[in-house]
């Protein structure tokens, strides 16, 4: 297909290439094929056994869980997350509506604009913390701090084998950067292994 079609997202209309509009309506079984049959033949995400049968889509992040965070300025946020945390923009929806970003091996986040009931975090409350695994937490902390992140806690090594810090971004979202410094059985520090990762 060629040309433009329209797609409604959060009550806004965007002109998108028709190929993308068709993907938004997926799943799309072929004639005479049930939706269940179409889903069973789809490739898994990155070969991960827990995601077998989950179809990937170049218009959506391949992560199993993708937080959607609300910001007052999507473009400024994309630039800041790239500068502070090394995120890479993958998909842009409208000039200021949404952006999909990748981080590390398989991590993803979507930043979306403020609108209607969607608001950025309020001062004095923390509703979520996004944990990002990094290879060198001290370097990642310095990069984010130098880019203007508010320091909530400095890098600290914990008994459960992680060295972590916490920062707030330009809109108040909390980010925990963490580096595994040793492999520790949960029972060594008071946790309980329910099922192995």
Secondary structure, DSSP 8 states (H G I E B T S, - for coil): --SEEEEEETTEEEEEEHHHHHHHT-----TT--HHHHHHTS--STT-GGGTT----TTS---SS-EEEEES-HHHHHHHHHHHH--EEEEEETTTTEEEEEETTTEEEEEEE-BTTB----TT----EEEEE-S-HHHHHHHHHHTT-EEEEEEEE-TTSEEEEEEE-TTS-EEEEEEE-S---GGGTT---SS--
